[in-house]
Amino acid sequence: MSGMSGDQKRPIHLPVLLREVIQQLDLSPGLVVVDGTVGAGGHSEHILRKIGTEGTLIGLDRDTMMLEFAREKLGVERLPEGQCHLRQASYAELPTVLGEIGLTSIDRVLLDLGLSSDQLGDDERGFGFESSGELDLRFDTSTGMPAWELLQTRSESELCEIFEVYGEERFSQRIASQLVKQRKTAPIKTAAELIKVVQQAIPAKALAAARKNPATRVFQALRIAANQELEQLETMLGSVLPEVLKPGGRAAIISFHSLEDRMVKQAFKDRTIWKNLTPKPIVATQAEQRVNPRCRTAKLRVAMKT
Ligand SMILES: C[S@@+](CC[C@H](N)C(=O)[O-])C[C@H]1O[C@@H](n2cnc3c(N)ncnc32)[C@H](O)[C@@H]1O
């Protein structure tokens, strides 16, 4: 399986804001906790310890590769029956999953949004700049449209909007126009082909000054579009969480994108549903940022259901 580190075949993703998440969730034995983005189980491993054998953990991920990592890390086969349920689903489908397990409400929810470092290493889906496979960028390849198909079928103005809104890319128009010109002769199917088009579209001065791969924002935008990430979060915040969280229950959400953070902040402002526990988002300490650069943009917001 890809997405593993070298010969060791182990997940490499480090859970972000781990200490803060565990503290803010205020866990105790017997609670029912949902990790809506279980990934490699980095947070869930600690959640399980805190809720003990009387507790229940429900771990969701859209990506079956990540669920395999989690199954291994959490040692699901060795746990008492019913203590841990792992399911391939979007967190927005939580009410259906709960129904299947025979539950209607829960005590805690964690969402750690976005992409896992392990997915970056999955050559087959094009998440990493070095990937040689098709530029798919979906967490669940059985639904929706791969990114390369979006690039082939969306109009120039739609592509421009995707790059501008989801990627906050300042050269959106130039990139969209270059892509549309390029695809007339051959579809853009791989990470390398996309990076080349982006390099051609960006002014030479900006390209020379770029401190990261110039296609970073375009990749992020396409991933968000291919997975309908903001729509999933909107459903979760708007209807799912208010419906399934018990009064006094807590939701902790880590976002890496300003649009997501704004959505969470807005939702938690609604005092008819939430008591906001983090007027300012919690960010990673300097020490954590040194060990795990990925956490530099992480923002944790927590609220209690009224
Ligand atoms: C940042 S990782 C989570 C890492 C995890 N907390 C850990 O420490 O191991 C985000 C995970 O969320 C998954 N994901 C993204 N959107 C999702 C959604 N709508 N529903 C369920 N899982 C989702 C991704 O496939 C990825 O595995």
The ligand as an SDF file (V2000), in Angstrom:
LIG
                    3D

 27 29  0  0  0  0  0  0  0  0999 V2000
   -5.6960   15.7610    8.8820 C   0  0  0  0  0  0  0  0  0  0  0  0
   -6.2350   14.1390    8.5770 S   0  0  0  0  0  0  0  0  0  0  0  0
   -6.7100   13.5300   10.1540 C   0  0  0  0  0  0  0  0  0  0  0  0
   -5.5630   13.0100   10.9450 C   0  0  0  0  0  0  0  0  0  0  0  0
   -5.9140   12.3770   12.2680 C   0  0  0  0  0  0  0  0  0  0  0  0
   -6.5400   13.3110   13.1650 N   0  0  0  0  0  0  0  0  0  0  0  0
   -4.6580   11.8050   12.9030 C   0  0  0  0  0  0  0  0  0  0  0  0
   -4.1170   12.4590   13.7940 O   0  0  0  0  0  0  0  0  0  0  0  0
   -4.2130   10.7380   12.5040 O   0  0  0  0  0  0  0  0  0  0  0  0
   -7.7780   14.3990    7.8240 C   0  0  0  0  0  0  0  0  0  0  0  0
   -8.4850   13.1320    7.4060 C   0  0  0  0  0  0  0  0  0  0  0  0
   -9.8440   13.4810    7.1550 O   0  0  0  0  0  0  0  0  0  0  0  0
  -10.3150   12.7450    6.0710 C   0  0  0  0  0  0  0  0  0  0  0  0
  -11.4720   13.5060    5.5500 N   0  0  0  0  0  0  0  0  0  0  0  0
  -11.4730   14.6520    4.8560 C   0  0  0  0  0  0  0  0  0  0  0  0
  -12.7360   15.0590    4.6410 N   0  0  0  0  0  0  0  0  0  0  0  0
  -13.5490   14.1560    5.2510 C   0  0  0  0  0  0  0  0  0  0  0  0
  -14.9670   14.0410    5.4070 C   0  0  0  0  0  0  0  0  0  0  0  0
  -15.8120   14.9240    4.8770 N   0  0  0  0  0  0  0  0  0  0  0  0
  -15.4500   13.0060    6.1240 N   0  0  0  0  0  0  0  0  0  0  0  0
  -14.6000   12.0770    6.6710 C   0  0  0  0  0  0  0  0  0  0  0  0
  -13.2540   12.1380    6.5420 N   0  0  0  0  0  0  0  0  0  0  0  0
  -12.7420   13.1640    5.8410 C   0  0  0  0  0  0  0  0  0  0  0  0
   -9.1310   12.6300    5.1410 C   0  0  0  0  0  0  0  0  0  0  0  0
   -9.2680   11.5070    4.3060 O   0  0  0  0  0  0  0  0  0  0  0  0
   -7.9700   12.4930    6.1380 C   0  0  0  0  0  0  0  0  0  0  0  0
   -7.6790   11.1510    6.3970 O   0  0  0  0  0  0  0  0  0  0  0  0
  1  2  1  0
  2  3  1  0
  2 10  1  0
  3  4  1  0
  4  5  1  0
  5  6  1  0
  5  7  1  0
  7  8  2  0
  7  9  1  0
 10 11  1  0
 11 12  1  0
 11 26  1  0
 12 13  1  0
 13 14  1  0
 13 24  1  0
 14 15  1  0
 14 23  1  0
 15 16  2  0
 16 17  1  0
 17 18  1  0
 17 23  2  0
 18 19  1  0
 18 20  2  0
 20 21  1  0
 21 22  2  0
 22 23  1  0
 24 25  1  0
 24 26  1  0
 26 27  1  0
M  CHG  2   2   1   9  -1
M  END
$$$$
